[in-house]
Amino acid sequence: MSDQHAAPGADAATLTIGILGGTGDQGRGLARRFALAGNPVIIGSRSAERAASAAQALGADLGIGGMANPDAAAAADVVIVAVPWDGHGDLLKSLAAPLAGKIVVDCVNPMGFDQRGAYPLAVPEGSAAQQAAAVLPGSVVVGAFHHVSAVLLLDPEVASVDLDVLVLGDDRPATDLVQALAARIPGARGVYAGRLRNCGQVEALTANLVSINRRYKAHAGLRVTDV
Ligand SMILES: NC(=O)c1ccc[n+]([C@@H]2O[C@H](COP(=O)([O-])OP(=O)(O)OC[C@H]3O[C@@H](n4cnc5c(N)ncnc54)[C@H](OP(=O)(O)O)[C@@H]3O)[C@@H](O)[C@H]2O)c1
């Protein structure tokens, strides 16, 4: 792959995947699974040192790289955004240049927590993914991996992460490619779930999954029937 475009028809198996905020649970979990599947992976961080040590801690044998976020964005073909909702817009705005021409996969769930549990936050743009699209006019934004449990991704005892990954976006080759990426995680399947304007309810549904997890002591995911 060139370092400029994850072109339509690109083979998901050869993509270099960068992960902004890859030092967190979700980023490390996705990094681990994609590296195990054979993709080159680069963890990004606000600190190159933190990125390097997170990559090393996942296992030297996986060959995961660690860089500052702008370098990870520049070096990757496809870039996953795995930072907290706070700081999402500011970080992406600052990376508009290195992310131009790339597929940016947003898995961010704007959520609050209080005594009654998790609840979705209102987002002026409609969703985190739509905010990403607004601040990254040169990138193709896809929403995916919102419901994948970091605990399962990181657990070496979990061989198969059984769930469907809802993939949303306005660019068909890009959503096809991200569906193919999702399928590289054993047990997971990528299912197209609509245009980016429908990402808000997918992000918000995570609050329901958090409630399910609390009640049933589970790491719940979704399965779509009849497709
Ligand atoms: N955890 C899950 O199971 C899960 C599942 C699905 C989706 N998600 C979504 O994935 C995202 C990451 O989740 P997480 O649990 O991994 O979060 P996290 O550990 O709280 O944060 C991930 C990383 O983001 C960076 N970060 C923190 N604040 C930042 C800011 N203001 N600006 C830029 N970078 C910042 C930090 O890395 P550095 O300090 O190294 O820069 C941190 O290690 C969230 O939006 C969440 O909704 C999580």
The ligand as a Gaussian input file, in Angstrom:
#p B3LYP/6-31G(d) Opt

LIG

0 1
 N      -12.914000       0.506000      26.158000
 C      -13.799000      -0.114000      25.390000
 O      -14.191000      -1.278000      25.629000
 C      -14.341000       0.579000      24.153000
 C      -15.141000      -0.136000      23.263000
 C      -15.618000       0.505000      22.108000
 C      -15.311000       1.839000      21.874000
 N      -14.559000       2.501000      22.787000
 C      -14.252000       3.916000      22.519000
 O      -12.863000       3.995000      22.246000
 C      -12.332000       5.196000      22.785000
 C      -11.129000       4.851000      23.633000
 O      -11.541000       4.076000      24.734000
 P      -10.498000       3.663000      25.873000
 O      -11.252000       2.922000      26.901000
 O       -9.308000       3.035000      25.251000
 O      -10.125000       5.132000      26.411000
 P       -8.944000       5.687000      27.296000
 O       -8.070000       4.574000      27.773000
 O       -9.540000       6.590000      28.327000
 O       -8.155000       6.628000      26.260000
 C       -7.400000       6.138000      25.194000
 C       -6.169000       7.011000      24.984000
 O       -6.552000       8.287000      24.493000
 C       -5.535000       9.230000      24.826000
 N       -6.201000      10.451000      25.319000
 C       -6.805000      10.652000      26.522000
 N       -7.328000      11.885000      26.598000
 C       -7.018000      12.496000      25.416000
 C       -7.260000      13.799000      24.895000
 N       -7.936000      14.741000      25.596000
 N       -6.804000      14.081000      23.646000
 C       -6.113000      13.160000      22.926000
 N       -5.844000      11.906000      23.390000
 C       -6.301000      11.584000      24.609000
 C       -4.658000       8.590000      25.892000
 O       -3.441000       8.236000      25.258000
 P       -2.099000       9.106000      25.419000
 O       -2.138000       9.718000      26.789000
 O       -1.048000       8.037000      25.296000
 O       -2.123000      10.081000      24.314000
 C       -5.398000       7.310000      26.250000
 O       -4.524000       6.241000      26.575000
 C      -13.450000       5.897000      23.557000
 O      -13.954000       6.970000      22.822000
 C      -14.513000       4.814000      23.720000
 O      -15.827000       5.341000      23.669000
 C      -14.050000       1.923000      23.901000

